[in-house]
Amino acid sequence: MPRRDLELLRRYLSVLAVNTAGIAAEATLWSTAGINAKTAQAYQALFQRMFVLDLVPAWFSNRIKRLVKAPKRYLVDPALVTAVLGLGRDALSCTAPTCWAAATVTASDARHLTWLRDQTGDAFAAGIVLHTGPHVFPISDRIVAAPVSTLWS
């Protein structure tokens, strides 16, 4: 079994945590972590075998030409993401009214959903922007803002 450099492994995991569910080029990920492509592929395979990382195949259609054909990478446990990024419990469980104000969602926060809705027409059923506030409210036609807690309630 090849030896693993724990510091490089940790840096690559941190880069994956920051970019979880994002669309980042492979070269961007491994160069940000300070590793080469071969090492990145080995670490990615290791994380997949450990069920820490999941690659979701790309989806695309001819209707929207800008969609990326590369898979998205997800660290499968949000608690792992918060631990790797050093986010404390307070950052995730803010319930004070000042946090609600910080969670105000605007139309500019949904600009990508608006673009997608406009490109796909009637095929777009609804878009949801998740936030940490307590209420669901409309942003624009077929786009709403909802508390992240609605995912499990």
Secondary structure, DSSP 8 states (H G I E B T S, - for coil): -----HHHHHHHHHHHHHTTT----HHHHHHHHT--HHHHHHHHHHHHHTTSEEEE-----TT-TT---S-EEEES-HHHHHHHHT--HHHH---SHHHHHHT---GGGGHHHHHHHHHHGGG---EEEEESSS--EEEETTEEEEEGGGGT-
